[in-house]
Amino acid sequence: MNGVWVSVASTQCRADCEMWPAGCGGTQELDAQFVRQVCVAVLAIDGSTGKINQFIEDCGDAKVTTAAEALAPLLPMSSVNWSGAVPVGVASSSQLYAFQVSSGAQRHTAYVSANTGHLLLIVDRPESGAPGSIRSSLTSRAVGELGMSCAPAATTLPVALDPAESVGLAVATEAVLATGLLQALRRNFESVGPLVVTAMDAAPSQLLVFVTGTGLVVPK
């Protein structure tokens, strides 16, 4: 089969993804994770270099979740008082509920999937502007599982979670498009995206990107 070849680092990927075993268009390990109706991939990306520093993924059954239902699991936490948390962004466009509250010298932001109700992670961000840190019950996956892009021209609309926040949409988008994540999600789900970008700190030295796939194409 004829195909257009595009260079990714020192490896070649065909635009038709025919070199799938080599990791073009996502790896087999990544593909094997997509077995539920909804999956959310979260990437922590260096805001200056575009390097992906961390990758976590959560899948679950589809469940329409209200803001109150998304906040409820946070309220019993003893480490942070979430009762005064304020929402960030718009769930209908981001497919996420984000709640933010300040506690002492830190600002805490919790991210919950609007499609499953699962808590994805909490970012603790010092008010001083120092780098933020991630707390999550989800296991970090190897960044190498994302594979390489075999269709770099493919695009998914990037949006800032908080329109008032200055984030590197171009850096985040380029980093995601260099991987095979979007091809893997589109192969397995009826609907993918958008790329939802937010900053972990004031610099911002690190960005978070959330990508949601909904509607499993072929139940495994």
Buried (B, 14 or more C-beta within 10 A) or exposed (E): EEEEEBEBEEEBBBBBBBBBEBBBBBBEBBBEBBEBBBBBBBBBBBBEEBEBBBBBBBBBEBBEBEEEBBBBBBEEEEEBEBEEBEEBBBBEEBBBBBBBBBBEEBBBBBBBBBBBBBBBBBBBBBEEEBEBBBEBEBEBBEBBBBBBBBBBEEEBEBBBBBEEBEBBBEBBBBBBBBBBBBBBBBBBBEEBBBBBBBBBBBBBBBBBBBBBBBEBEEEE
